[in-house]
Amino acid sequence: MKTLKLIMMMTMASLLTACLRVEVATPDKPININMNVKIEHEIQIKADRQVEELLKENSDLFGEVKAK
């Protein structure tokens, strides 16, 4: 019985000494993230004929209206 306890204690001691140390450290320099993003969008407005005529008459309100 004493031998079994001694073997178990020696096994536990050897397992505890074999544990690795893990350390988490912050970096010395800040983290830089370079993002090159290209965003393109297109807005299309559909209007009925009466609204198109109003816009043609008052084109100075919203800029030029392109006729289709």
Number of C-alpha atoms within 10 A of each C-alpha: 6 7 8 9 10 11 12 12 12 12 11 12 11 11 10 10 8 9 8 7 5 6 5 5 6 6 7 6 6 7 7 6 6 6 6 6 6 5 5 5 5 4 4 6 4 7 10 7 9 9 11 16 13 10 17 17 11 13 13 10 9 9 10 11 14 7 6 3
